[in-house]
Amino acid sequence: MNASAAVARRRVLRRLERVLMILGVVALGYAGWMSVESLLYQSFENRELEKILASAPATGTSDATRVRPRIAAPGSTIGRIEIPRLDVTAIVRAGSDPRTLQLAVGHIPGTAYPGESGNVGLAGHRDTFFRRLRDIQPDDAIHVVTAAGRFTYRVQRTNIVQPADVWVLDPTPEPSLTLVTCYPFSYVGAAPERFVVRATLDAVPHARGPLRGSAGETVAAIMDEFNPQLAQ
């Protein structure tokens, strides 16, 4: 290799080094911004939820009998999930789209709302809000706090299923809660399986009228979009 070729090669390598460095800085900045945005969103929505809870009238009735909106608008805040033993707390937002799962735990459309008869489906990323689900155990308490009240669910079991196994979100005869995230937790890239937590409501709420129909068809319709986003 002559001198001119060596000089040209060094120039190319220096330019490539600079490009890679710039790309690395941009990637780190983007990841940092997403984390900050999520923290700011969680902080703001927690404050707003606390204001709503503080202004709710004390009726002396059980949590399950409080008046609340029947259907949450996409992207709106439903409440907050708390798993005390794992020190998990996160805002729950209506929807399972990429934006929602970036900012919060998502309430899966077509499933029941907290406290209702049926199956409440919540989804979260394995590397953010649901990171600590790997350590969840049977009988752990899961609280879901909403404007309608505070609902305590008790973990019954965990399962590892395939992305196509949408039956985990089927309606249930008893008030249930199903948490879904990707598995394995340490997998690099789009994880091939799903980790599912099933819990049941500690106390059965009073009847509040019929549900909005079967969730089966709605859940099946959204899973094609939901699964790729959760796998990220």
PERAKA-V761796 format. One record per pair of residues at least 12 apart in sequence whose ideal C-beta (glycine too) atoms are under 10 Angstrom apart, sorted by the first residue. I is the first residue (numbers start at 0). GAP is how many residues later the second one is. D is the distance in Angstrom with one decimal. If there is no record, write none. Layout:
# PERAKA-V761796
i->I gap->GAP d->D
i->I gap->GAP d->D
This chain:
# PERAKA-V761796
i->33 gap->68 d->6.3
i->33 gap->69 d->9.1
i->33 gap->94 d->9.5
i->34 gap->67 d->9.9
i->34 gap->93 d->8.6
i->36 gap->65 d->7.9
i->36 gap->66 d->7.1
i->37 gap->52 d->9.5
i->37 gap->53 d->9.6
i->37 gap->64 d->6.5
i->37 gap->65 d->5.4
i->37 gap->66 d->7.8
i->37 gap->90 d->7.2
i->37 gap->91 d->8.7
i->38 gap->64 d->9.8
i->39 gap->63 d->9.3
i->40 gap->36 d->9.5
i->40 gap->50 d->7.2
i->40 gap->52 d->8.7
i->40 gap->61 d->9.0
i->40 gap->62 d->4.6
i->40 gap->63 d->6.9
i->41 gap->38 d->9.1
i->41 gap->47 d->8.5
i->41 gap->48 d->6.7
i->41 gap->49 d->5.4
i->41 gap->61 d->7.6
i->41 gap->62 d->7.0
i->41 gap->87 d->8.9
i->42 gap->48 d->9.3
i->43 gap->33 d->9.6
i->43 gap->47 d->9.0
i->44 gap->31 d->9.9
i->44 gap->32 d->5.0
i->44 gap->34 d->9.6
i->44 gap->35 d->8.1
i->44 gap->45 d->9.7
i->44 gap->46 d->4.4
i->44 gap->47 d->9.4
i->44 gap->48 d->7.9
i->44 gap->58 d->8.7
i->44 gap->59 d->7.5
i->45 gap->31 d->9.4
i->45 gap->34 d->6.8
i->45 gap->43 d->8.2
i->45 gap->44 d->9.3
i->45 gap->45 d->6.4
i->45 gap->99 d->10.0
i->47 gap->29 d->7.0
i->47 gap->43 d->9.3
i->48 gap->28 d->6.6
i->48 gap->29 d->9.5
i->48 gap->30 d->6.7
i->48 gap->31 d->5.9
i->48 gap->42 d->7.4
i->48 gap->43 d->9.7
i->48 gap->96 d->7.1
i->48 gap->97 d->8.3
i->48 gap->98 d->7.8
i->49 gap->30 d->9.3
i->49 gap->95 d->9.5
i->51 gap->25 d->9.1
i->51 gap->27 d->9.4
i->51 gap->94 d->9.0
i->51 gap->95 d->5.1
i->52 gap->26 d->9.4
i->52 gap->27 d->9.6
i->52 gap->92 d->7.2
i->52 gap->93 d->8.9
i->52 gap->94 d->7.1
i->52 gap->96 d->9.4
i->52 gap->97 d->8.7
i->54 gap->92 d->9.5
i->55 gap->12 d->9.8
i->55 gap->91 d->6.6
i->55 gap->92 d->9.1
i->55 gap->93 d->8.6
i->60 gap->88 d->9.0
i->60 gap->145 d->8.4
i->61 gap->53 d->9.4
i->61 gap->87 d->7.3
i->61 gap->141 d->7.5
i->61 gap->143 d->6.9
i->61 gap->144 d->6.7
i->62 gap->51 d->9.4
i->62 gap->52 d->6.7
i->62 gap->82 d->9.2
i->62 gap->83 d->8.8
i->62 gap->85 d->6.9
i->62 gap->86 d->2.5
i->62 gap->87 d->5.3
i->62 gap->88 d->6.2
i->62 gap->89 d->9.0
i->62 gap->140 d->8.8
i->62 gap->142 d->7.6
i->63 gap->50 d->9.4
i->63 gap->51 d->4.8
i->63 gap->52 d->8.5
i->63 gap->53 d->9.9
i->63 gap->84 d->7.6
i->63 gap->85 d->6.2
i->63 gap->86 d->9.8
i->63 gap->87 d->7.2
i->63 gap->111 d->8.5
i->63 gap->137 d->8.4
i->63 gap->139 d->7.7
i->63 gap->140 d->8.2
i->63 gap->141 d->2.7
i->63 gap->142 d->5.6
i->63 gap->143 d->9.3
i->63 gap->144 d->7.2
i->64 gap->50 d->9.2
i->64 gap->83 d->8.8
i->64 gap->84 d->7.9
i->64 gap->140 d->7.2
i->64 gap->141 d->5.1
i->64 gap->142 d->9.5
i->64 gap->143 d->7.4
i->65 gap->49 d->8.7
i->65 gap->80 d->8.8
i->65 gap->81 d->7.6
i->65 gap->82 d->4.8
i->65 gap->83 d->4.9
i->65 gap->84 d->9.9
i->65 gap->142 d->9.8
i->66 gap->80 d->8.9
i->66 gap->81 d->7.5
i->66 gap->141 d->9.7
i->67 gap->45 d->7.9
i->67 gap->46 d->9.3
i->67 gap->47 d->8.4
i->67 gap->78 d->6.7
i->67 gap->79 d->5.4
i->67 gap->80 d->3.4
i->67 gap->81 d->8.0
i->67 gap->140 d->9.3
i->68 gap->44 d->8.9
i->68 gap->77 d->9.7
i->68 gap->78 d->7.9
i->68 gap->79 d->8.5
i->69 gap->43 d->8.0
i->69 gap->46 d->9.6
i->69 gap->138 d->9.3
i->69 gap->139 d->8.7
i->69 gap->141 d->9.9
i->69 gap->142 d->7.4
i->70 gap->23 d->8.8
i->70 gap->38 d->9.9
i->70 gap->42 d->8.4
i->70 gap->141 d->7.2
i->71 gap->20 d->9.4
i->71 gap->21 d->8.6
i->71 gap->22 d->4.0
i->71 gap->23 d->8.7
i->71 gap->35 d->7.0
i->71 gap->37 d->9.4
i->71 gap->41 d->7.3
i->71 gap->74 d->9.4
i->72 gap->21 d->6.4
i->72 gap->22 d->9.2
i->73 gap->19 d->8.9
i->73 gap->20 d->5.5
i->73 gap->21 d->4.7
i->73 gap->22 d->9.8
i->73 gap->23 d->7.7
i->73 gap->25 d->9.9
i->73 gap->26 d->8.1
i->73 gap->33 d->9.8
i->73 gap->35 d->7.7
i->74 gap->18 d->6.4
i->74 gap->19 d->6.3
i->74 gap->20 d->5.9
i->74 gap->22 d->8.2
i->74 gap->24 d->7.5
i->74 gap->25 d->6.6
i->74 gap->28 d->9.2
i->74 gap->29 d->9.7
i->75 gap->17 d->7.0
i->75 gap->18 d->5.1
i->75 gap->19 d->8.6
i->75 gap->31 d->9.6
i->76 gap->14 d->6.0
i->76 gap->15 d->7.3
i->76 gap->16 d->5.8
i->76 gap->17 d->7.7
i->76 gap->27 d->7.8
i->76 gap->30 d->9.8
i->76 gap->69 d->9.1
i->76 gap->70 d->9.3
i->77 gap->13 d->8.4
i->77 gap->14 d->4.6
i->77 gap->15 d->6.6
i->77 gap->16 d->5.6
i->77 gap->17 d->9.7
i->77 gap->26 d->9.1
i->77 gap->27 d->9.2
i->77 gap->28 d->9.4
i->77 gap->29 d->5.2
i->77 gap->35 d->7.1
i->77 gap->36 d->7.2
i->77 gap->42 d->9.6
i->77 gap->44 d->9.2
i->77 gap->66 d->8.4
i->77 gap->67 d->9.8
i->77 gap->68 d->6.0
i->77 gap->69 d->8.8
i->77 gap->70 d->9.5
i->78 gap->12 d->7.7
i->78 gap->13 d->5.2
i->78 gap->14 d->9.4
i->78 gap->26 d->9.8
i->78 gap->28 d->8.8
i->78 gap->34 d->9.1
i->78 gap->35 d->6.3
i->78 gap->36 d->9.8
i->78 gap->64 d->9.6
i->78 gap->65 d->5.8
i->78 gap->66 d->5.1
i->78 gap->67 d->3.4
i->78 gap->68 d->7.1
i->78 gap->69 d->8.1
i->78 gap->70 d->9.4
i->78 gap->71 d->8.9
i->78 gap->72 d->8.8
i->79 gap->12 d->6.3
i->79 gap->24 d->9.3
i->79 gap->25 d->8.8
i->79 gap->63 d->8.1
i->79 gap->64 d->7.3
i->79 gap->65 d->4.7
i->79 gap->66 d->7.9
i->79 gap->70 d->9.5
i->80 gap->23 d->9.4
i->80 gap->24 d->5.6
i->80 gap->26 d->9.8
i->80 gap->33 d->8.9
i->80 gap->39 d->10.0
i->80 gap->41 d->6.5
i->80 gap->43 d->8.5
i->80 gap->48 d->8.2
i->80 gap->49 d->9.5
i->80 gap->61 d->6.7
i->80 gap->62 d->7.2
i->80 gap->63 d->5.5
i->80 gap->64 d->8.0
i->80 gap->72 d->9.6
i->80 gap->96 d->8.9
i->80 gap->98 d->8.2
i->81 gap->59 d->8.6
i->81 gap->60 d->7.3
i->81 gap->61 d->4.2
i->81 gap->62 d->7.7
i->81 gap->63 d->6.7
i->81 gap->68 d->9.1
i->81 gap->70 d->9.5
i->82 gap->47 d->9.5
i->82 gap->49 d->7.4
i->82 gap->50 d->8.1
i->82 gap->52 d->9.7
i->82 gap->53 d->7.1
i->82 gap->57 d->6.5
i->82 gap->58 d->7.4
i->82 gap->59 d->5.3
i->82 gap->60 d->7.7
i->82 gap->70 d->9.8
i->82 gap->72 d->8.9
i->82 gap->96 d->9.1
i->82 gap->114 d->9.4
i->82 gap->116 d->9.8
i->83 gap->56 d->8.3
i->83 gap->57 d->6.2
i->83 gap->58 d->8.8
i->83 gap->59 d->7.3
i->84 gap->47 d->9.3
i->84 gap->50 d->8.4
i->84 gap->51 d->8.1
i->84 gap->52 d->7.8
i->84 gap->54 d->9.7
i->84 gap->55 d->5.4
i->84 gap->56 d->7.3
i->84 gap->57 d->9.6
i->84 gap->70 d->9.8
i->85 gap->44 d->9.8
i->85 gap->45 d->9.3
i->85 gap->46 d->4.3
i->85 gap->47 d->7.5
i->85 gap->48 d->9.3
i->85 gap->49 d->6.0
i->85 gap->50 d->6.4
i->85 gap->51 d->9.3
i->85 gap->54 d->7.4
i->85 gap->56 d->9.4
i->86 gap->45 d->7.2
i->87 gap->17 d->9.4
i->87 gap->36 d->9.3
i->87 gap->41 d->7.2
i->87 gap->42 d->7.8
i->87 gap->43 d->8.4
i->87 gap->44 d->5.4
i->87 gap->45 d->7.9
i->87 gap->47 d->9.9
i->87 gap->48 d->9.0
i->87 gap->54 d->8.7
i->88 gap->16 d->10.0
i->88 gap->40 d->9.0
i->88 gap->54 d->9.1
i->88 gap->56 d->9.4
i->89 gap->13 d->9.7
i->89 gap->14 d->6.2
i->89 gap->15 d->4.8
i->89 gap->32 d->9.4
i->89 gap->34 d->7.0
i->89 gap->38 d->8.4
i->89 gap->39 d->4.3
i->89 gap->40 d->8.3
i->90 gap->12 d->7.7
i->90 gap->13 d->4.5
i->90 gap->14 d->7.0
i->90 gap->38 d->8.9
i->90 gap->54 d->10.0
i->91 gap->12 d->6.3
i->91 gap->13 d->4.9
i->91 gap->14 d->7.5
i->91 gap->15 d->5.6
i->91 gap->22 d->8.0
i->91 gap->28 d->9.4
i->91 gap->30 d->6.3
i->91 gap->31 d->10.0
i->91 gap->32 d->9.2
i->91 gap->37 d->9.5
i->91 gap->52 d->7.0
i->91 gap->53 d->9.0
i->91 gap->54 d->8.0
i->92 gap->12 d->7.1
i->92 gap->13 d->6.0
i->92 gap->14 d->6.9
i->92 gap->29 d->10.0
i->93 gap->12 d->7.7
i->93 gap->13 d->5.1
i->93 gap->14 d->9.5
i->93 gap->15 d->7.5
i->93 gap->19 d->9.4
i->94 gap->12 d->7.0
i->94 gap->13 d->8.3
i->94 gap->14 d->6.5
i->94 gap->28 d->9.5
i->94 gap->127 d->9.3
i->94 gap->131 d->9.6
i->95 gap->12 d->5.1
i->95 gap->13 d->6.8
i->95 gap->14 d->9.9
i->95 gap->15 d->9.8
i->95 gap->25 d->8.4
i->95 gap->26 d->9.1
i->95 gap->27 d->5.1
i->95 gap->28 d->9.7
i->95 gap->84 d->9.1
i->95 gap->123 d->10.0
i->95 gap->126 d->6.6
i->95 gap->127 d->9.1
i->95 gap->129 d->7.7
i->95 gap->130 d->4.6
i->95 gap->131 d->9.6
i->95 gap->133 d->7.1
i->95 gap->134 d->7.6
i->96 gap->12 d->9.5
i->96 gap->125 d->9.2
i->96 gap->128 d->7.4
i->96 gap->129 d->8.4
i->96 gap->132 d->7.0
i->97 gap->127 d->9.0
i->97 gap->128 d->9.9
i->97 gap->130 d->9.1
i->97 gap->131 d->4.8
i->97 gap->132 d->9.6
i->97 gap->134 d->8.0
i->98 gap->130 d->9.5
i->99 gap->23 d->8.7
i->99 gap->24 d->9.9
i->99 gap->129 d->9.0
i->100 gap->22 d->6.5
i->100 gap->23 d->6.8
i->100 gap->24 d->5.8
i->100 gap->27 d->8.3
i->100 gap->28 d->8.6
i->100 gap->29 d->9.9
i->100 gap->80 d->9.9
i->100 gap->125 d->8.8
i->100 gap->128 d->5.9
i->100 gap->129 d->6.8
i->100 gap->131 d->8.4
i->101 gap->23 d->8.0
i->101 gap->26 d->8.2
i->101 gap->127 d->9.2
i->101 gap->130 d->9.6
i->102 gap->25 d->9.6
i->102 gap->26 d->9.6
i->103 gap->18 d->9.9
i->103 gap->20 d->8.1
i->103 gap->24 d->9.4
i->103 gap->25 d->7.2
i->104 gap->17 d->5.3
i->104 gap->18 d->7.0
i->104 gap->19 d->4.4
i->104 gap->20 d->9.0
i->104 gap->23 d->9.1
i->104 gap->24 d->5.1
i->104 gap->25 d->7.3
i->104 gap->39 d->9.9
i->104 gap->74 d->8.3
i->104 gap->76 d->9.5
i->105 gap->15 d->8.9
i->105 gap->16 d->6.8
i->105 gap->17 d->4.7
i->105 gap->18 d->7.0
i->105 gap->19 d->9.5
i->105 gap->23 d->9.5
i->105 gap->74 d->9.4
i->105 gap->120 d->8.4
i->105 gap->123 d->9.1
i->105 gap->124 d->8.8
i->106 gap->13 d->7.4
i->106 gap->14 d->7.1
i->106 gap->15 d->6.0
i->106 gap->16 d->8.2
i->106 gap->37 d->9.8
i->107 gap->12 d->8.5
i->107 gap->13 d->3.6
i->107 gap->14 d->6.8
i->107 gap->15 d->5.7
i->107 gap->58 d->9.9
i->107 gap->61 d->6.3
i->107 gap->70 d->8.4
i->107 gap->72 d->7.5
i->107 gap->107 d->8.6
i->107 gap->110 d->9.0
i->107 gap->111 d->6.7
i->107 gap->114 d->7.1
i->107 gap->115 d->8.9
i->107 gap->118 d->6.9
i->108 gap->12 d->8.6
i->108 gap->106 d->8.5
i->108 gap->109 d->6.1
i->108 gap->110 d->7.8
i->108 gap->112 d->8.8
i->108 gap->113 d->5.7
i->108 gap->117 d->9.0
i->109 gap->59 d->7.7
i->109 gap->61 d->9.4
i->109 gap->102 d->8.7
i->109 gap->103 d->9.0
i->109 gap->104 d->8.6
i->109 gap->105 d->4.1
i->109 gap->106 d->7.9
i->109 gap->107 d->7.7
i->109 gap->108 d->2.8
i->109 gap->109 d->4.6
i->109 gap->110 d->8.6
i->109 gap->111 d->7.7
i->109 gap->112 d->6.7
i->109 gap->113 d->9.8
i->110 gap->12 d->9.9
i->110 gap->58 d->5.8
i->110 gap->59 d->9.3
i->110 gap->60 d->8.0
i->110 gap->61 d->10.0
i->110 gap->65 d->9.6
i->110 gap->66 d->9.6
i->110 gap->67 d->7.6
i->110 gap->100 d->9.8
i->110 gap->104 d->5.1
i->110 gap->107 d->8.2
i->110 gap->108 d->6.6
i->111 gap->57 d->10.0
i->111 gap->59 d->7.2
i->111 gap->60 d->8.5
i->111 gap->63 d->7.5
i->111 gap->64 d->8.1
i->111 gap->65 d->9.0
i->111 gap->66 d->9.8
i->111 gap->99 d->6.3
i->111 gap->100 d->8.7
i->111 gap->103 d->7.2
i->112 gap->31 d->9.3
i->112 gap->33 d->7.7
i->112 gap->35 d->7.8
i->112 gap->38 d->9.7
i->112 gap->95 d->9.8
i->112 gap->98 d->9.0
i->112 gap->99 d->9.2
i->113 gap->29 d->9.6
i->113 gap->30 d->4.1
i->113 gap->31 d->8.4
i->113 gap->32 d->5.3
i->113 gap->34 d->7.1
i->113 gap->35 d->8.3
i->113 gap->36 d->9.1
i->113 gap->37 d->4.9
i->113 gap->39 d->8.7
i->113 gap->61 d->8.8
i->113 gap->63 d->7.6
i->113 gap->87 d->8.9
i->113 gap->91 d->9.8
i->114 gap->29 d->7.7
i->114 gap->31 d->7.4
i->114 gap->33 d->5.9
i->114 gap->34 d->6.3
i->114 gap->35 d->9.0
i->114 gap->36 d->4.6
i->114 gap->38 d->9.8
i->114 gap->60 d->6.8
i->114 gap->62 d->10.0
i->114 gap->86 d->7.3
i->114 gap->88 d->10.0
i->114 gap->90 d->5.2
i->114 gap->91 d->9.8
i->114 gap->93 d->8.0
i->115 gap->32 d->9.2
i->115 gap->35 d->9.3
i->115 gap->59 d->6.5
i->115 gap->60 d->9.9
i->115 gap->85 d->9.3
i->115 gap->89 d->7.4
i->115 gap->92 d->6.7
i->115 gap->93 d->9.4
i->115 gap->95 d->6.4
i->115 gap->96 d->9.4
i->116 gap->54 d->8.5
i->116 gap->55 d->8.2
i->116 gap->56 d->7.5
i->116 gap->57 d->7.2
i->116 gap->58 d->5.4
i->116 gap->59 d->9.0
i->116 gap->84 d->9.0
i->116 gap->87 d->8.1
i->116 gap->88 d->7.6
i->116 gap->90 d->7.8
i->116 gap->91 d->8.0
i->116 gap->92 d->9.8
i->116 gap->93 d->9.0
i->116 gap->94 d->6.6
i->117 gap->52 d->9.4
i->117 gap->53 d->4.8
i->117 gap->54 d->6.2
i->117 gap->55 d->8.5
i->117 gap->56 d->8.7
i->117 gap->57 d->6.9
i->117 gap->58 d->7.3
i->117 gap->93 d->5.3
i->117 gap->94 d->9.4
i->117 gap->96 d->9.4
i->117 gap->97 d->7.1
i->118 gap->49 d->8.5
i->118 gap->50 d->6.2
i->118 gap->51 d->6.5
i->118 gap->52 d->5.4
i->118 gap->53 d->4.5
i->118 gap->54 d->9.6
i->118 gap->55 d->9.1
i->118 gap->56 d->8.4
i->118 gap->57 d->4.8
i->118 gap->58 d->7.6
i->118 gap->59 d->5.7
i->118 gap->79 d->8.7
i->118 gap->81 d->10.0
i->118 gap->92 d->10.0
i->118 gap->96 d->7.1
i->118 gap->100 d->9.2
i->119 gap->24 d->7.3
i->119 gap->31 d->8.6
i->119 gap->33 d->8.2
i->119 gap->49 d->9.5
i->119 gap->52 d->9.5
i->119 gap->55 d->7.8
i->119 gap->56 d->6.8
i->119 gap->57 d->4.7
i->119 gap->58 d->6.8
i->119 gap->59 d->9.2
i->119 gap->79 d->9.1
i->119 gap->81 d->9.1
i->120 gap->45 d->9.8
i->120 gap->47 d->8.2
i->120 gap->48 d->4.7
i->120 gap->49 d->9.7
i->120 gap->55 d->9.4
i->120 gap->56 d->8.3
i->120 gap->57 d->5.1
i->120 gap->58 d->8.3
i->120 gap->59 d->6.8
i->120 gap->75 d->9.9
i->120 gap->94 d->7.9
i->120 gap->98 d->7.2
i->120 gap->105 d->9.6
i->121 gap->20 d->9.4
i->121 gap->22 d->8.2
i->121 gap->55 d->7.0
i->121 gap->56 d->7.2
i->121 gap->57 d->5.3
i->121 gap->58 d->7.2
i->121 gap->59 d->9.4
i->121 gap->75 d->9.2
i->122 gap->46 d->9.6
i->122 gap->55 d->9.3
i->122 gap->56 d->7.7
i->122 gap->57 d->4.8
i->122 gap->58 d->7.0
i->122 gap->59 d->9.6
i->122 gap->71 d->9.4
i->122 gap->103 d->6.8
i->122 gap->104 d->9.7
i->122 gap->106 d->8.7
i->122 gap->107 d->5.7
i->123 gap->55 d->7.2
i->123 gap->56 d->7.8
i->123 gap->57 d->5.4
i->123 gap->58 d->9.4
i->123 gap->106 d->8.2
i->124 gap->56 d->6.7
i->124 gap->57 d->7.3
i->124 gap->104 d->8.8
i->124 gap->105 d->7.0
i->124 gap->106 d->9.5
i->124 gap->107 d->7.3
i->125 gap->55 d->4.6
i->125 gap->56 d->4.5
i->125 gap->57 d->7.1
i->125 gap->58 d->8.4
i->125 gap->59 d->5.1
i->125 gap->60 d->8.8
i->125 gap->61 d->8.2
i->125 gap->65 d->6.8
i->125 gap->68 d->9.6
i->125 gap->69 d->7.3
i->125 gap->104 d->8.3
i->125 gap->105 d->9.3
i->125 gap->106 d->9.6
i->126 gap->54 d->9.2
i->126 gap->55 d->8.6
i->126 gap->58 d->8.0
i->126 gap->59 d->9.5
i->126 gap->60 d->9.9
i->126 gap->64 d->9.8
i->126 gap->105 d->9.0
i->127 gap->53 d->9.5
i->128 gap->52 d->8.5
i->129 gap->49 d->6.8
i->129 gap->50 d->8.4
i->129 gap->51 d->4.0
i->129 gap->52 d->8.6
i->129 gap->55 d->8.9
i->129 gap->65 d->8.2
i->129 gap->67 d->8.9
i->129 gap->100 d->9.7
i->130 gap->50 d->8.6
i->130 gap->54 d->7.2
i->131 gap->53 d->9.4
i->132 gap->25 d->8.2
i->132 gap->46 d->6.6
i->132 gap->47 d->9.6
i->132 gap->48 d->5.8
i->132 gap->50 d->9.3
i->132 gap->52 d->7.8
i->132 gap->62 d->6.3
i->132 gap->63 d->9.6
i->132 gap->64 d->6.3
i->133 gap->24 d->9.7
i->133 gap->47 d->9.2
i->133 gap->49 d->8.7
i->133 gap->50 d->8.9
i->133 gap->51 d->4.8
i->133 gap->52 d->8.7
i->133 gap->61 d->7.7
i->134 gap->50 d->9.9
i->135 gap->19 d->6.1
i->135 gap->22 d->6.6
i->135 gap->43 d->8.3
i->135 gap->59 d->9.2
i->135 gap->61 d->5.8
i->135 gap->63 d->9.3
i->136 gap->18 d->6.8
i->136 gap->21 d->8.7
i->137 gap->16 d->8.4
i->137 gap->17 d->5.3
i->137 gap->18 d->6.5
i->137 gap->19 d->6.4
i->137 gap->20 d->8.0
i->137 gap->59 d->9.8
i->137 gap->60 d->9.9
i->137 gap->61 d->9.4
i->138 gap->15 d->6.0
i->138 gap->16 d->6.1
i->138 gap->17 d->8.4
i->138 gap->60 d->9.6
i->139 gap->13 d->9.3
i->139 gap->14 d->7.4
i->139 gap->15 d->4.4
i->139 gap->57 d->8.7
i->139 gap->59 d->8.0
i->140 gap->12 d->7.4
i->140 gap->13 d->6.2
i->140 gap->14 d->7.9
i->140 gap->58 d->8.7
i->140 gap->61 d->7.9
i->141 gap->12 d->7.6
i->141 gap->13 d->6.6
i->141 gap->35 d->6.2
i->141 gap->37 d->7.7
i->141 gap->55 d->7.9
i->141 gap->57 d->5.3
i->141 gap->59 d->10.0
i->141 gap->60 d->9.8
i->142 gap->59 d->9.8
i->143 gap->33 d->7.0
i->143 gap->55 d->9.7
i->143 gap->57 d->9.5
i->147 gap->57 d->9.5
i->147 gap->60 d->9.3
i->148 gap->56 d->8.6
i->150 gap->24 d->7.9
i->150 gap->26 d->8.2
i->150 gap->50 d->6.2
i->150 gap->51 d->8.2
i->150 gap->52 d->8.8
i->150 gap->54 d->7.8
i->151 gap->25 d->9.9
i->151 gap->47 d->9.2
i->151 gap->49 d->7.3
i->151 gap->50 d->4.6
i->151 gap->51 d->7.7
i->152 gap->22 d->8.0
i->152 gap->23 d->7.6
i->152 gap->24 d->4.3
i->152 gap->25 d->9.8
i->152 gap->26 d->9.5
i->152 gap->44 d->9.5
i->152 gap->45 d->9.3
i->152 gap->46 d->3.8
i->152 gap->47 d->6.2
i->152 gap->48 d->5.5
i->152 gap->49 d->6.8
i->153 gap->23 d->9.3
i->153 gap->45 d->5.7
i->153 gap->46 d->6.1
i->153 gap->47 d->8.0
i->153 gap->48 d->5.6
i->154 gap->22 d->8.8
i->154 gap->24 d->9.1
i->154 gap->42 d->6.1
i->154 gap->43 d->7.5
i->154 gap->44 d->4.7
i->154 gap->45 d->8.7
i->155 gap->20 d->8.4
i->155 gap->21 d->9.7
i->155 gap->41 d->8.7
i->155 gap->42 d->5.2
i->155 gap->43 d->6.0
i->155 gap->44 d->5.8
i->156 gap->39 d->8.8
i->156 gap->40 d->8.0
i->156 gap->41 d->5.4
i->156 gap->42 d->8.9
i->157 gap->21 d->9.1
i->157 gap->25 d->9.8
i->157 gap->37 d->6.8
i->157 gap->38 d->6.5
i->157 gap->39 d->5.3
i->157 gap->40 d->7.4
i->157 gap->41 d->9.9
i->158 gap->19 d->9.7
i->158 gap->24 d->9.8
i->158 gap->34 d->10.0
i->158 gap->35 d->8.5
i->158 gap->36 d->7.8
i->158 gap->37 d->4.6
i->158 gap->38 d->8.3
i->158 gap->39 d->7.2
i->159 gap->23 d->5.5
i->159 gap->24 d->8.8
i->159 gap->33 d->5.4
i->159 gap->34 d->7.2
i->159 gap->35 d->6.0
i->159 gap->36 d->7.4
i->160 gap->19 d->8.9
i->160 gap->22 d->8.6
i->160 gap->32 d->6.8
i->160 gap->33 d->5.1
i->160 gap->34 d->8.3
i->160 gap->35 d->5.8
i->161 gap->30 d->8.0
i->161 gap->31 d->6.3
i->161 gap->32 d->7.1
i->161 gap->65 d->9.6
i->162 gap->17 d->9.8
i->162 gap->19 d->8.9
i->162 gap->27 d->9.7
i->162 gap->28 d->9.1
i->162 gap->29 d->7.8
i->162 gap->30 d->7.4
i->162 gap->31 d->5.9
i->162 gap->60 d->7.5
i->162 gap->61 d->9.6
i->162 gap->63 d->8.9
i->162 gap->64 d->4.3
i->162 gap->65 d->8.7
i->162 gap->67 d->8.2
i->162 gap->68 d->7.2
i->163 gap->30 d->9.5
i->163 gap->56 d->9.7
i->163 gap->59 d->7.6
i->163 gap->60 d->9.7
i->163 gap->63 d->8.0
i->164 gap->28 d->9.4
i->164 gap->29 d->7.2
i->164 gap->31 d->8.3
i->164 gap->58 d->9.4
i->165 gap->28 d->10.0
i->165 gap->49 d->9.9
i->165 gap->50 d->8.1
i->165 gap->53 d->5.5
i->165 gap->54 d->5.4
i->165 gap->55 d->9.7
i->165 gap->56 d->9.2
i->165 gap->57 d->5.0
i->165 gap->58 d->10.0
i->165 gap->60 d->9.2
i->165 gap->61 d->9.1
i->166 gap->49 d->8.7
i->166 gap->52 d->9.2
i->166 gap->53 d->9.6
i->167 gap->12 d->7.0
i->167 gap->26 d->7.8
i->167 gap->28 d->5.0
i->167 gap->29 d->9.8
i->167 gap->30 d->7.6
i->167 gap->51 d->9.3
i->168 gap->27 d->9.1
i->168 gap->46 d->6.7
i->168 gap->47 d->8.3
i->168 gap->49 d->9.4
i->168 gap->50 d->4.6
i->168 gap->51 d->8.8
i->168 gap->53 d->9.6
i->168 gap->54 d->8.2
i->168 gap->57 d->9.7
i->169 gap->44 d->8.6
i->169 gap->45 d->7.2
i->169 gap->46 d->5.9
i->169 gap->49 d->7.6
i->169 gap->50 d->9.8
i->170 gap->40 d->7.3
i->170 gap->42 d->9.4
i->170 gap->43 d->6.1
i->170 gap->44 d->5.4
i->170 gap->45 d->7.1
i->170 gap->48 d->9.2
i->171 gap->26 d->8.8
i->171 gap->28 d->8.3
i->173 gap->26 d->5.8
i->173 gap->27 d->7.2
i->173 gap->30 d->7.1
i->174 gap->24 d->9.7
i->174 gap->25 d->6.8
i->174 gap->26 d->3.8
i->174 gap->27 d->9.4
i->174 gap->28 d->9.0
i->174 gap->29 d->6.3
i->174 gap->30 d->6.4
i->175 gap->22 d->6.5
i->175 gap->23 d->6.8
i->175 gap->24 d->5.3
i->175 gap->25 d->7.2
i->176 gap->20 d->7.9
i->176 gap->21 d->7.5
i->176 gap->22 d->4.4
i->176 gap->23 d->7.4
i->176 gap->24 d->7.4
i->177 gap->18 d->6.3
i->177 gap->19 d->7.0
i->177 gap->20 d->5.6
i->177 gap->21 d->7.8
i->178 gap->16 d->8.3
i->178 gap->17 d->7.0
i->178 gap->18 d->4.1
i->178 gap->19 d->8.2
i->178 gap->20 d->7.7
i->179 gap->14 d->5.7
i->179 gap->15 d->7.4
i->179 gap->16 d->5.6
i->179 gap->17 d->8.0
i->179 gap->46 d->8.7
i->179 gap->47 d->9.6
i->179 gap->50 d->7.0
i->180 gap->13 d->7.1
i->180 gap->14 d->5.3
i->180 gap->15 d->8.3
i->180 gap->16 d->8.5
i->180 gap->49 d->6.9
i->180 gap->50 d->10.0
i->181 gap->12 d->6.3
i->181 gap->13 d->7.0
i->181 gap->45 d->9.2
i->181 gap->48 d->5.6
i->181 gap->49 d->5.5
i->181 gap->50 d->8.1
i->182 gap->12 d->3.9
i->182 gap->13 d->8.7
i->182 gap->48 d->10.0
i->186 gap->44 d->9.2
i->188 gap->42 d->8.4
i->188 gap->43 d->8.7
i->189 gap->37 d->9.4
i->189 gap->38 d->7.4
i->189 gap->40 d->9.3
i->189 gap->41 d->4.0
i->189 gap->42 d->6.3
i->190 gap->39 d->8.4
i->190 gap->40 d->5.5
i->190 gap->41 d->8.7
i->191 gap->39 d->7.9
i->192 gap->38 d->9.4
i->193 gap->33 d->8.0
i->193 gap->36 d->7.5
i->193 gap->37 d->8.7
